[in-house]
């Protein structure tokens, strides 16, 4: 009986399909994109959205940013749920989610740094 408690248990790691990892990546990207839009919107500040003129460079009103941020949250959440990265042994899925969030965050930081220099 004592030996059974010392014997390591074999944990089966269930890998996801490739499209689940893709969903995890884009879930991170959409959720990261929601943050600046939602925050700027609830602060009452104008901020670029795809609906501004010109798209991505002009400024949209605060309520458009709240709506755009909210839509990004909904899409990110749905992708996260369908990516199935909630399993406790799937560290790769969590890493890919984080990479998606960081990739979009870095891309946006470079875009807005260049925009402010203009």
N, C-alpha and C positions, 0 to 999 in steps of 0.2 A: 504494500500500500504506500509506503514512504517513497519507493522508487517511481511510482506513477506520478507523483507531484513534481519530481525533478526532471522527468522526461519532457523535452521540449515538444510543444504542439506544432504541428505543421499547419501553417496558415496558407490557405489557397488565395492567391491574389487574382482577382477577376479583372482582366483587362477589358477596357472599353473598346468599342469600334472607333475607327478613325474619325467618323463624323461627330462622335461625342466629344473628342478632343478639340475638334474644330469649333463646336458649339461652346466649349469652355473658354477657348481663346477669345471668341467674339463676345461672350458674356462679360469677360473682364474688360474688353475694349468699350462696350456700350455702357457698363457701369462706371468706368472711369470718365467717360465723356459726359455722363449725366451730372457729375459733381460741379464743374464750373458754371454750367448753364443754370442749374437749379439754384446755386448760391447767389450768382449775379442777379437772377430773377427775383428771388425773395428779398434781396437788398435794394431792389428797385433800380438797378443799374442796367444800362444798355450793354449788349454783348453780341458778337457776331454769331449768326446761325446760318444754316443753308437757305433760309427764307429771306435773308437780307439782300439788298442790292448794292454792290455785286455780292453774290453768294459767298459766305465765309469771310468777307472783308468788311462789308457794311455792318451797321449796328441794328439789331432788332430790339423792340421794346421789351421791358421786363417780363410782361405776361407771356410773350412768345417764348422767352427763355425758360420760364417755369414749365410751360407746356412741353417744350422740346426736351428739357431735363427729365420731366415725368415720363415722357414716351421712351426715352433712353433707359430709364429705370425699369419700365415694364418689359421692354425687349430684352434687356440684360437679365432680368429675373427669369423670364420664360426660357431663354437660352441656358441659363444656369440650371434650372430644374430639369430640362431635357438633356443636359450634358451628362447627368448622372455622376457627378464628381462628389456626391455626398457620402460615398462609401469611405469608411475610415482607413482602409488600406491602400487607397488609390492616391498616392502622393504625386504621381506624374500628372494627373488631371488637375490637381491643385496648383502645381507649378505652371502648367500651361495656362490656367486661368490668370495667374499672377503675371506671366509673361505678356498676355494679351493686354492687361491693364497697364503695365509699364510701357509696352510698345506704343500704345496710343498716347499715353501721357507724355512720353519723350518727344513723339512726333508733334504733338500740339505745342509743347513748350518751345520747340525750335521754330514752329510756324509763327507763334505769337511774339517771340523775340525778334524775328525778322520783320514782322509787321510793325512793331513799335519803333524800329530803326528807320522806317520809311518816313 
